[in-house]
Amino acid sequence: MPPRARRLVASIGVLAFLAFWVWGAVTLSTRLPDNFLIELLFYALAGTCWGLPLIPLLKWAERG
């Protein structure tokens, strides 16, 4: 597969994954207890950990 096509597939994959990730974070946030520190920790983790599952996809897209 040409590099441009791989990047296109990866871009669509990232957008689809992020849409699912945001939906999941919003859905889970409604089940959290009403505590500021728990919500802060949840949103901090949800906001930073989204990149970890995407690393293999991005490596694949940049493979030569």
PDB file of N, H, CA, C and O in Angstrom:
ATOM      1  N   MET A   1       0.860  -1.177   0.000  1.00  0.00           N
ATOM      2  CA  MET A   1       0.000   0.000   0.000  1.00  0.00           C
ATOM      3  C   MET A   1       0.904   1.237   0.000  1.00  0.00           C
ATOM      4  O   MET A   1       1.853   1.309   0.781  1.00  0.00           O
ATOM      5  N   PRO A   2       0.621   2.190  -0.853  1.00  0.00           N
ATOM      6  CA  PRO A   2       1.433   3.410  -0.902  1.00  0.00           C
ATOM      7  C   PRO A   2       1.344   4.206   0.405  1.00  0.00           C
ATOM      8  O   PRO A   2       0.343   4.127   1.117  1.00  0.00           O
ATOM      9  N   PRO A   3       2.384   4.964   0.711  1.00  0.00           N
ATOM     10  CA  PRO A   3       2.383   5.723   1.975  1.00  0.00           C
ATOM     11  C   PRO A   3       1.213   6.695   2.111  1.00  0.00           C
ATOM     12  O   PRO A   3       0.674   6.859   3.205  1.00  0.00           O
ATOM     13  N   ARG A   4       0.817   7.335   1.027  1.00  0.00           N
ATOM     14  H   ARG A   4       1.254   7.202   0.137  1.00  0.00           H
ATOM     15  CA  ARG A   4      -0.300   8.283   1.120  1.00  0.00           C
ATOM     16  C   ARG A   4      -1.602   7.572   1.461  1.00  0.00           C
ATOM     17  O   ARG A   4      -2.407   8.085   2.238  1.00  0.00           O
ATOM     18  N   ALA A   5      -1.809   6.405   0.888  1.00  0.00           N
ATOM     19  H   ALA A   5      -1.155   5.989   0.256  1.00  0.00           H
ATOM     20  CA  ALA A   5      -3.024   5.643   1.181  1.00  0.00           C
ATOM     21  C   ALA A   5      -3.004   5.158   2.629  1.00  0.00           C
ATOM     22  O   ALA A   5      -4.033   5.160   3.304  1.00  0.00           O
ATOM     23  N   ARG A   6      -1.824   4.741   3.104  1.00  0.00           N
ATOM     24  H   ARG A   6      -0.988   4.739   2.556  1.00  0.00           H
ATOM     25  CA  ARG A   6      -1.715   4.297   4.494  1.00  0.00           C
ATOM     26  C   ARG A   6      -2.040   5.437   5.452  1.00  0.00           C
ATOM     27  O   ARG A   6      -2.712   5.236   6.464  1.00  0.00           O
ATOM     28  N   ARG A   7      -1.561   6.629   5.129  1.00  0.00           N
ATOM     29  H   ARG A   7      -1.015   6.793   4.307  1.00  0.00           H
ATOM     30  CA  ARG A   7      -1.855   7.784   5.987  1.00  0.00           C
ATOM     31  C   ARG A   7      -3.331   8.143   5.958  1.00  0.00           C
ATOM     32  O   ARG A   7      -3.890   8.554   6.975  1.00  0.00           O
ATOM     33  N   LEU A   8      -3.963   7.995   4.809  1.00  0.00           N
ATOM     34  H   LEU A   8      -3.508   7.662   3.983  1.00  0.00           H
ATOM     35  CA  LEU A   8      -5.398   8.262   4.721  1.00  0.00           C
ATOM     36  C   LEU A   8      -6.190   7.275   5.578  1.00  0.00           C
ATOM     37  O   LEU A   8      -7.093   7.668   6.316  1.00  0.00           O
ATOM     38  N   VAL A   9      -5.848   6.003   5.474  1.00  0.00           N
ATOM     39  H   VAL A   9      -5.114   5.683   4.874  1.00  0.00           H
ATOM     40  CA  VAL A   9      -6.529   4.978   6.281  1.00  0.00           C
ATOM     41  C   VAL A   9      -6.302   5.245   7.767  1.00  0.00           C
ATOM     42  O   VAL A   9      -7.227   5.123   8.571  1.00  0.00           O
ATOM     43  N   ALA A  10      -5.077   5.607   8.129  1.00  0.00           N
ATOM     44  H   ALA A  10      -4.326   5.706   7.476  1.00  0.00           H
ATOM     45  CA  ALA A  10      -4.773   5.896   9.532  1.00  0.00           C
ATOM     46  C   ALA A  10      -5.532   7.131  10.011  1.00  0.00           C
ATOM     47  O   ALA A  10      -5.997   7.159  11.150  1.00  0.00           O
ATOM     48  N   SER A  11      -5.663   8.135   9.179  1.00  0.00           N
ATOM     49  H   SER A  11      -5.285   8.112   8.254  1.00  0.00           H
ATOM     50  CA  SER A  11      -6.405   9.347   9.564  1.00  0.00           C
ATOM     51  C   SER A  11      -7.870   9.035   9.832  1.00  0.00           C
ATOM     52  O   SER A  11      -8.450   9.513  10.807  1.00  0.00           O
ATOM     53  N   ILE A  12      -8.458   8.234   8.963  1.00  0.00           N
ATOM     54  H   ILE A  12      -7.987   7.845   8.171  1.00  0.00           H
ATOM     55  CA  ILE A  12      -9.855   7.841   9.172  1.00  0.00           C
ATOM     56  C   ILE A  12      -9.979   6.989  10.432  1.00  0.00           C
ATOM     57  O   ILE A  12     -10.943   7.125  11.185  1.00  0.00           O
ATOM     58  N   GLY A  13      -9.007   6.115  10.660  1.00  0.00           N
ATOM     59  H   GLY A  13      -8.223   6.005  10.049  1.00  0.00           H
ATOM     60  CA  GLY A  13      -9.010   5.287  11.866  1.00  0.00           C
ATOM     61  C   GLY A  13      -8.891   6.115  13.131  1.00  0.00           C
ATOM     62  O   GLY A  13      -9.567   5.840  14.122  1.00  0.00           O
ATOM     63  N   VAL A  14      -8.035   7.131  13.103  1.00  0.00           N
ATOM     64  H   VAL A  14      -7.486   7.355  12.298  1.00  0.00           H
ATOM     65  CA  VAL A  14      -7.874   8.000  14.272  1.00  0.00           C
ATOM     66  C   VAL A  14      -9.166   8.749  14.559  1.00  0.00           C
ATOM     67  O   VAL A  14      -9.592   8.835  15.711  1.00  0.00           O
ATOM     68  N   LEU A  15      -9.787   9.287  13.529  1.00  0.00           N
ATOM     69  H   LEU A  15      -9.442   9.217  12.593  1.00  0.00           H
ATOM     70  CA  LEU A  15     -11.045  10.019  13.738  1.00  0.00           C
ATOM     71  C   LEU A  15     -12.149   9.110  14.286  1.00  0.00           C
ATOM     72  O   LEU A  15     -12.900   9.505  15.178  1.00  0.00           O
ATOM     73  N   ALA A  16     -12.238   7.900  13.749  1.00  0.00           N
ATOM     74  H   ALA A  16     -11.627   7.580  13.025  1.00  0.00           H
ATOM     75  CA  ALA A  16     -13.249   6.958  14.242  1.00  0.00           C
ATOM     76  C   ALA A  16     -12.964   6.569  15.692  1.00  0.00           C
ATOM     77  O   ALA A  16     -13.877   6.504  16.515  1.00  0.00           O
ATOM     78  N   PHE A  17     -11.695   6.313  15.997  1.00  0.00           N
ATOM     79  H   PHE A  17     -10.953   6.366  15.328  1.00  0.00           H
ATOM     80  CA  PHE A  17     -11.336   5.937  17.357  1.00  0.00           C
ATOM     81  C   PHE A  17     -11.633   7.075  18.332  1.00  0.00           C
ATOM     82  O   PHE A  17     -12.170   6.841  19.415  1.00  0.00           O
ATOM     83  N   LEU A  18     -11.286   8.310  17.950  1.00  0.00           N
ATOM     84  H   LEU A  18     -10.850   8.500  17.070  1.00  0.00           H
ATOM     85  CA  LEU A  18     -11.533   9.439  18.846  1.00  0.00           C
ATOM     86  C   LEU A  18     -13.019   9.682  19.071  1.00  0.00           C
ATOM     87  O   LEU A  18     -13.425  10.060  20.170  1.00  0.00           O
ATOM     88  N   ALA A  19     -13.827   9.472  18.049  1.00  0.00           N
ATOM     89  H   ALA A  19     -13.497   9.165  17.156  1.00  0.00           H
ATOM     90  CA  ALA A  19     -15.272   9.609  18.235  1.00  0.00           C
ATOM     91  C   ALA A  19     -15.768   8.577  19.248  1.00  0.00           C
ATOM     92  O   ALA A  19     -16.571   8.900  20.123  1.00  0.00           O
ATOM     93  N   PHE A  20     -15.293   7.340  19.130  1.00  0.00           N
ATOM     94  H   PHE A  20     -14.640   7.078  18.419  1.00  0.00           H
ATOM     95  CA  PHE A  20     -15.666   6.297  20.081  1.00  0.00           C
ATOM     96  C   PHE A  20     -15.139   6.620  21.475  1.00  0.00           C
ATOM     97  O   PHE A  20     -15.845   6.429  22.465  1.00  0.00           O
ATOM     98  N   TRP A  21     -13.898   7.108  21.558  1.00  0.00           N
ATOM     99  H   TRP A  21     -13.324   7.263  20.754  1.00  0.00           H
ATOM    100  CA  TRP A  21     -13.271   7.420  22.845  1.00  0.00           C
ATOM    101  C   TRP A  21     -14.045   8.519  23.574  1.00  0.00           C
ATOM    102  O   TRP A  21     -14.304   8.410  24.772  1.00  0.00           O
ATOM    103  N   VAL A  22     -14.411   9.573  22.849  1.00  0.00           N
ATOM    104  H   VAL A  22     -14.201   9.662  21.875  1.00  0.00           H
ATOM    105  CA  VAL A  22     -15.163  10.674  23.463  1.00  0.00           C
ATOM    106  C   VAL A  22     -16.536  10.190  23.910  1.00  0.00           C
ATOM    107  O   VAL A  22     -16.989  10.527  25.004  1.00  0.00           O
ATOM    108  N   TRP A  23     -17.196   9.404  23.069  1.00  0.00           N
ATOM    109  H   TRP A  23     -16.828   9.130  22.180  1.00  0.00           H
ATOM    110  CA  TRP A  23     -18.501   8.851  23.452  1.00  0.00           C
ATOM    111  C   TRP A  23     -18.370   8.014  24.730  1.00  0.00           C
ATOM    112  O   TRP A  23     -19.190   8.134  25.640  1.00  0.00           O
ATOM    113  N   GLY A  24     -17.343   7.173  24.794  1.00  0.00           N
ATOM    114  H   GLY A  24     -16.677   7.075  24.054  1.00  0.00           H
ATOM    115  CA  GLY A  24     -17.136   6.336  25.974  1.00  0.00           C
ATOM    116  C   GLY A  24     -16.826   7.159  27.216  1.00  0.00           C
ATOM    117  O   GLY A  24     -17.328   6.854  28.298  1.00  0.00           O
ATOM    118  N   ALA A  25     -16.006   8.195  27.078  1.00  0.00           N
ATOM    119  H   ALA A  25     -15.598   8.443  26.199  1.00  0.00           H
ATOM    120  CA  ALA A  25     -15.662   9.031  28.223  1.00  0.00           C
ATOM    121  C   ALA A  25     -16.883   9.783  28.746  1.00  0.00           C
ATOM    122  O   ALA A  25     -17.078   9.891  29.957  1.00  0.00           O
ATOM    123  N   VAL A  26     -17.692  10.295  27.844  1.00  0.00           N
ATOM    124  H   VAL A  26     -17.533  10.207  26.860  1.00  0.00           H
ATOM    125  CA  VAL A  26     -18.895  11.009  28.271  1.00  0.00           C
ATOM    126  C   VAL A  26     -19.871  10.047  28.932  1.00  0.00           C
ATOM    127  O   VAL A  26     -20.485  10.386  29.943  1.00  0.00           O
ATOM    128  N   THR A  27     -20.020   8.862  28.376  1.00  0.00           N
ATOM    129  H   THR A  27     -19.521   8.586  27.555  1.00  0.00           H
ATOM    130  CA  THR A  27     -20.928   7.877  28.955  1.00  0.00           C
ATOM    131  C   THR A  27     -20.460   7.441  30.337  1.00  0.00           C
ATOM    132  O   THR A  27     -21.260   7.342  31.267  1.00  0.00           O
ATOM    133  N   LEU A  28     -19.165   7.181  30.469  1.00  0.00           N
ATOM    134  H   LEU A  28     -18.515   7.262  29.713  1.00  0.00           H
ATOM    135  CA  LEU A  28     -18.649   6.769  31.777  1.00  0.00           C
ATOM    136  C   LEU A  28     -18.687   7.903  32.797  1.00  0.00           C
ATOM    137  O   LEU A  28     -18.854   7.657  33.992  1.00  0.00           O
ATOM    138  N   SER A  29     -18.535   9.127  32.339  1.00  0.00           N
ATOM    139  H   SER A  29     -18.399   9.326  31.369  1.00  0.00           H
ATOM    140  CA  SER A  29     -18.519  10.241  33.295  1.00  0.00           C
ATOM    141  C   SER A  29     -19.863  10.431  33.992  1.00  0.00           C
ATOM    142  O   SER A  29     -19.914  10.979  35.093  1.00  0.00           O
ATOM    143  N   THR A  30     -20.939   9.989  33.370  1.00  0.00           N
ATOM    144  H   THR A  30     -20.898   9.544  32.476  1.00  0.00           H
ATOM    145  CA  THR A  30     -22.244  10.115  34.021  1.00  0.00           C
ATOM    146  C   THR A  30     -22.396   9.139  35.180  1.00  0.00           C
ATOM    147  O   THR A  30     -23.267   9.314  36.032  1.00  0.00           O
ATOM    148  N   ARG A  31     -21.562   8.126  35.215  1.00  0.00           N
ATOM    149  H   ARG A  31     -20.854   7.983  34.523  1.00  0.00           H
ATOM    150  CA  ARG A  31     -21.643   7.119  36.284  1.00  0.00           C
ATOM    151  C   ARG A  31     -20.687   7.397  37.438  1.00  0.00           C
ATOM    152  O   ARG A  31     -20.658   6.641  38.409  1.00  0.00           O
ATOM    153  N   LEU A  32     -19.911   8.461  37.348  1.00  0.00           N
ATOM    154  H   LEU A  32     -19.934   9.076  36.560  1.00  0.00           H
ATOM    155  CA  LEU A  32     -18.967   8.795  38.408  1.00  0.00           C
ATOM    156  C   LEU A  32     -19.694   9.406  39.597  1.00  0.00           C
ATOM    157  O   LEU A  32     -20.726  10.057  39.434  1.00  0.00           O
ATOM    158  N   PRO A  33     -19.152   9.195  40.794  1.00  0.00           N
ATOM    159  CA  PRO A  33     -19.737   9.885  41.952  1.00  0.00           C
ATOM    160  C   PRO A  33     -19.499  11.388  41.843  1.00  0.00           C
ATOM    161  O   PRO A  33     -18.585  11.833  41.149  1.00  0.00           O
ATOM    162  N   ASP A  34     -20.313  12.145  42.519  1.00  0.00           N
ATOM    163  H   ASP A  34     -21.055  11.783  43.083  1.00  0.00           H
ATOM    164  CA  ASP A  34     -20.223  13.605  42.466  1.00  0.00           C
ATOM    165  C   ASP A  34     -19.102  14.077  43.389  1.00  0.00           C
ATOM    166  O   ASP A  34     -19.346  14.589  44.482  1.00  0.00           O
ATOM    167  N   ASN A  35     -17.869  13.893  42.921  1.00  0.00           N
ATOM    168  H   ASN A  35     -17.671  13.478  42.033  1.00  0.00           H
ATOM    169  CA  ASN A  35     -16.692  14.269  43.688  1.00  0.00           C
ATOM    170  C   ASN A  35     -15.714  14.932  42.727  1.00  0.00           C
ATOM    171  O   ASN A  35     -15.353  14.355  41.702  1.00  0.00           O
ATOM    172  N   PHE A  36     -15.290  16.139  43.061  1.00  0.00           N
ATOM    173  H   PHE A  36     -15.583  16.607  43.895  1.00  0.00           H
ATOM    174  CA  PHE A  36     -14.438  16.911  42.173  1.00  0.00           C
ATOM    175  C   PHE A  36     -13.127  16.197  41.862  1.00  0.00           C
ATOM    176  O   PHE A  36     -12.699  16.178  40.707  1.00  0.00           O
ATOM    177  N   LEU A  37     -12.483  15.613  42.864  1.00  0.00           N
ATOM    178  H   LEU A  37     -12.831  15.628  43.802  1.00  0.00           H
ATOM    179  CA  LEU A  37     -11.186  14.967  42.653  1.00  0.00           C
ATOM    180  C   LEU A  37     -11.298  13.732  41.769  1.00  0.00           C
ATOM    181  O   LEU A  37     -10.424  13.480  40.940  1.00  0.00           O
ATOM    182  N   ILE A  38     -12.362  12.965  41.939  1.00  0.00           N
ATOM    183  H   ILE A  38     -13.073  13.169  42.613  1.00  0.00           H
ATOM    184  CA  ILE A  38     -12.564  11.790  41.089  1.00  0.00           C
ATOM    185  C   ILE A  38     -12.816  12.218  39.647  1.00  0.00           C
ATOM    186  O   ILE A  38     -12.276  11.620  38.716  1.00  0.00           O
ATOM    187  N   GLU A  39     -13.627  13.243  39.461  1.00  0.00           N
ATOM    188  H   GLU A  39     -14.066  13.729  40.217  1.00  0.00           H
ATOM    189  CA  GLU A  39     -13.875  13.743  38.105  1.00  0.00           C
ATOM    190  C   GLU A  39     -12.599  14.309  37.480  1.00  0.00           C
ATOM    191  O   GLU A  39     -12.341  14.096  36.295  1.00  0.00           O
ATOM    192  N   LEU A  40     -11.813  15.019  38.261  1.00  0.00           N
ATOM    193  H   LEU A  40     -12.022  15.192  39.223  1.00  0.00           H
ATOM    194  CA  LEU A  40     -10.556  15.564  37.765  1.00  0.00           C
ATOM    195  C   LEU A  40      -9.609  14.453  37.331  1.00  0.00           C
ATOM    196  O   LEU A  40      -9.002  14.539  36.263  1.00  0.00           O
ATOM    197  N   LEU A  41      -9.480  13.426  38.137  1.00  0.00           N
ATOM    198  H   LEU A  41      -9.973  13.357  39.004  1.00  0.00           H
ATOM    199  CA  LEU A  41      -8.624  12.298  37.797  1.00  0.00           C
ATOM    200  C   LEU A  41      -9.138  11.570  36.562  1.00  0.00           C
ATOM    201  O   LEU A  41      -8.356  11.205  35.684  1.00  0.00           O
ATOM    202  N   PHE A  42     -10.441  11.358  36.492  1.00  0.00           N
ATOM    203  H   PHE A  42     -11.076  11.654  37.206  1.00  0.00           H
ATOM    204  CA  PHE A  42     -11.020  10.672  35.340  1.00  0.00           C
ATOM    205  C   PHE A  42     -10.761  11.435  34.050  1.00  0.00           C
ATOM    206  O   PHE A  42     -10.307  10.851  33.066  1.00  0.00           O
ATOM    207  N   TYR A  43     -11.043  12.736  34.044  1.00  0.00           N
ATOM    208  H   TYR A  43     -11.412  13.210  34.843  1.00  0.00           H
ATOM    209  CA  TYR A  43     -10.860  13.516  32.825  1.00  0.00           C
ATOM    210  C   TYR A  43      -9.380  13.679  32.480  1.00  0.00           C
ATOM    211  O   TYR A  43      -9.033  13.758  31.301  1.00  0.00           O
ATOM    212  N   ALA A  44      -8.509  13.731  33.476  1.00  0.00           N
ATOM    213  H   ALA A  44      -8.790  13.667  34.433  1.00  0.00           H
ATOM    214  CA  ALA A  44      -7.074  13.800  33.203  1.00  0.00           C
ATOM    215  C   ALA A  44      -6.609  12.514  32.530  1.00  0.00           C
ATOM    216  O   ALA A  44      -5.854  12.560  31.559  1.00  0.00           O
ATOM    217  N   LEU A  45      -7.052  11.373  33.036  1.00  0.00           N
ATOM    218  H   LEU A  45      -7.666  11.336  33.825  1.00  0.00           H
ATOM    219  CA  LEU A  45      -6.672  10.102  32.432  1.00  0.00           C
ATOM    220  C   LEU A  45      -7.296   9.920  31.051  1.00  0.00           C
ATOM    221  O   LEU A  45      -6.625   9.480  30.118  1.00  0.00           O
ATOM    222  N   ALA A  46      -8.563  10.255  30.922  1.00  0.00           N
ATOM    223  H   ALA A  46      -9.108  10.613  31.680  1.00  0.00           H
ATOM    224  CA  ALA A  46      -9.238  10.112  29.634  1.00  0.00           C
ATOM    225  C   ALA A  46      -8.636  11.051  28.595  1.00  0.00           C
ATOM    226  O   ALA A  46      -8.595  10.722  27.409  1.00  0.00           O
ATOM    227  N   GLY A  47      -8.176  12.203  29.029  1.00  0.00           N
ATOM    228  H   GLY A  47      -8.210  12.470  29.992  1.00  0.00           H
ATOM    229  CA  GLY A  47      -7.609  13.166  28.104  1.00  0.00           C
ATOM    230  C   GLY A  47      -6.194  12.865  27.677  1.00  0.00           C
ATOM    231  O   GLY A  47      -5.745  13.357  26.642  1.00  0.00           O
ATOM    232  N   THR A  48      -5.476  12.063  28.454  1.00  0.00           N
ATOM    233  H   THR A  48      -5.841  11.663  29.295  1.00  0.00           H
ATOM    234  CA  THR A  48      -4.085  11.768  28.109  1.00  0.00           C
ATOM    235  C   THR A  48      -3.875  10.346  27.600  1.00  0.00           C
ATOM    236  O   THR A  48      -2.935  10.098  26.845  1.00  0.00           O
ATOM    237  N   CYS A  49      -4.712   9.430  27.991  1.00  0.00           N
ATOM    238  H   CYS A  49      -5.476   9.632  28.604  1.00  0.00           H
ATOM    239  CA  CYS A  49      -4.491   8.025  27.625  1.00  0.00           C
ATOM    240  C   CYS A  49      -5.046   7.647  26.261  1.00  0.00           C
ATOM    241  O   CYS A  49      -4.883   6.501  25.842  1.00  0.00           O
ATOM    242  N   TRP A  50      -5.688   8.552  25.559  1.00  0.00           N
ATOM    243  H   TRP A  50      -5.821   9.483  25.899  1.00  0.00           H
ATOM    244  CA  TRP A  50      -6.256   8.208  24.256  1.00  0.00           C
ATOM    245  C   TRP A  50      -5.176   7.916  23.231  1.00  0.00           C
ATOM    246  O   TRP A  50      -5.431   7.213  22.253  1.00  0.00           O
ATOM    247  N   GLY A  51      -4.000   8.430  23.429  1.00  0.00           N
ATOM    248  H   GLY A  51      -3.793   9.000  24.224  1.00  0.00           H
ATOM    249  CA  GLY A  51      -2.940   8.235  22.449  1.00  0.00           C
ATOM    250  C   GLY A  51      -2.297   6.867  22.488  1.00  0.00           C
ATOM    251  O   GLY A  51      -1.756   6.413  21.480  1.00  0.00           O
ATOM    252  N   LEU A  52      -2.342   6.202  23.621  1.00  0.00           N
ATOM    253  H   LEU A  52      -2.781   6.570  24.440  1.00  0.00           H
ATOM    254  CA  LEU A  52      -1.676   4.903  23.746  1.00  0.00           C
ATOM    255  C   LEU A  52      -2.215   3.844  22.773  1.00  0.00           C
ATOM    256  O   LEU A  52      -1.409   3.157  22.146  1.00  0.00           O
ATOM    257  N   PRO A  53      -3.513   3.682  22.619  1.00  0.00           N
ATOM    258  CA  PRO A  53      -3.989   2.672  21.672  1.00  0.00           C
ATOM    259  C   PRO A  53      -3.714   3.036  20.209  1.00  0.00           C
ATOM    260  O   PRO A  53      -3.765   2.169  19.337  1.00  0.00           O
ATOM    261  N   LEU A  54      -3.427   4.294  19.941  1.00  0.00           N
ATOM    262  H   LEU A  54      -3.386   4.998  20.649  1.00  0.00           H
ATOM    263  CA  LEU A  54      -3.211   4.723  18.559  1.00  0.00           C
ATOM    264  C   LEU A  54      -1.760   4.580  18.110  1.00  0.00           C
ATOM    265  O   LEU A  54      -1.480   4.715  16.919  1.00  0.00           O
ATOM    266  N   ILE A  55      -0.843   4.317  19.010  1.00  0.00           N
ATOM    267  H   ILE A  55      -1.070   4.208  19.978  1.00  0.00           H
ATOM    268  CA  ILE A  55       0.575   4.222  18.652  1.00  0.00           C
ATOM    269  C   ILE A  55       0.822   3.171  17.566  1.00  0.00           C
ATOM    270  O   ILE A  55       1.525   3.474  16.602  1.00  0.00           O
ATOM    271  N   PRO A  56       0.283   1.953  17.671  1.00  0.00           N
ATOM    272  CA  PRO A  56       0.535   0.975  16.592  1.00  0.00           C
ATOM    273  C   PRO A  56      -0.014   1.428  15.238  1.00  0.00           C
ATOM    274  O   PRO A  56       0.612   1.190  14.205  1.00  0.00           O
ATOM    275  N   LEU A  57      -1.165   2.071  15.237  1.00  0.00           N
ATOM    276  H   LEU A  57      -1.674   2.265  16.076  1.00  0.00           H
ATOM    277  CA  LEU A  57      -1.735   2.544  13.980  1.00  0.00           C
ATOM    278  C   LEU A  57      -0.856   3.621  13.358  1.00  0.00           C
ATOM    279  O   LEU A  57      -0.627   3.615  12.148  1.00  0.00           O
ATOM    280  N   LEU A  58      -0.374   4.527  14.163  1.00  0.00           N
ATOM    281  H   LEU A  58      -0.560   4.531  15.146  1.00  0.00           H
ATOM    282  CA  LEU A  58       0.473   5.600  13.644  1.00  0.00           C
ATOM    283  C   LEU A  58       1.830   5.078  13.184  1.00  0.00           C
ATOM    284  O   LEU A  58       2.381   5.575  12.202  1.00  0.00           O
ATOM    285  N   LYS A  59       2.370   4.090  13.878  1.00  0.00           N
ATOM    286  H   LYS A  59       1.922   3.687  14.676  1.00  0.00           H
ATOM    287  CA  LYS A  59       3.618   3.466  13.426  1.00  0.00           C
ATOM    288  C   LYS A  59       3.415   2.764  12.095  1.00  0.00           C
ATOM    289  O   LYS A  59       4.272   2.834  11.214  1.00  0.00           O
ATOM    290  N   TRP A  60       2.289   2.089  11.946  1.00  0.00           N
ATOM    291  H   TRP A  60       1.593   2.032  12.661  1.00  0.00           H
ATOM    292  CA  TRP A  60       1.990   1.434  10.687  1.00  0.00           C
ATOM    293  C   TRP A  60       1.874   2.445   9.548  1.00  0.00           C
ATOM    294  O   TRP A  60       2.351   2.200   8.440  1.00  0.00           O
ATOM    295  N   ALA A  61       1.242   3.573   9.826  1.00  0.00           N
ATOM    296  H   ALA A  61       0.855   3.772  10.727  1.00  0.00           H
ATOM    297  CA  ALA A  61       1.040   4.587   8.790  1.00  0.00           C
ATOM    298  C   ALA A  61       2.370   5.200   8.337  1.00  0.00           C
ATOM    299  O   ALA A  61       2.499   5.603   7.181  1.00  0.00           O
ATOM    300  N   GLU A  62       3.340   5.272   9.218  1.00  0.00           N
ATOM    301  H   GLU A  62       3.235   4.945  10.157  1.00  0.00           H
ATOM    302  CA  GLU A  62       4.624   5.889   8.861  1.00  0.00           C
ATOM    303  C   GLU A  62       5.677   4.873   8.430  1.00  0.00           C
ATOM    304  O   GLU A  62       6.810   5.249   8.128  1.00  0.00           O
ATOM    305  N   ARG A  63       5.324   3.616   8.398  1.00  0.00           N
ATOM    306  H   ARG A  63       4.404   3.311   8.642  1.00  0.00           H
ATOM    307  CA  ARG A  63       6.285   2.584   8.011  1.00  0.00           C
ATOM    308  C   ARG A  63       6.650   2.763   6.542  1.00  0.00           C
ATOM    309  O   ARG A  63       5.796   3.072   5.710  1.00  0.00           O
ATOM    310  N   GLY A  64       7.915   2.568   6.241  1.00  0.00           N
ATOM    311  H   GLY A  64       8.608   2.317   6.916  1.00  0.00           H
ATOM    312  CA  GLY A  64       8.393   2.807   4.883  1.00  0.00           C
ATOM    313  C   GLY A  64       8.322   1.664   3.960  1.00  0.00           C
ATOM    314  O   GLY A  64       8.706   1.784   2.797  1.00  0.00           O
TER     315      GLY A  64
END
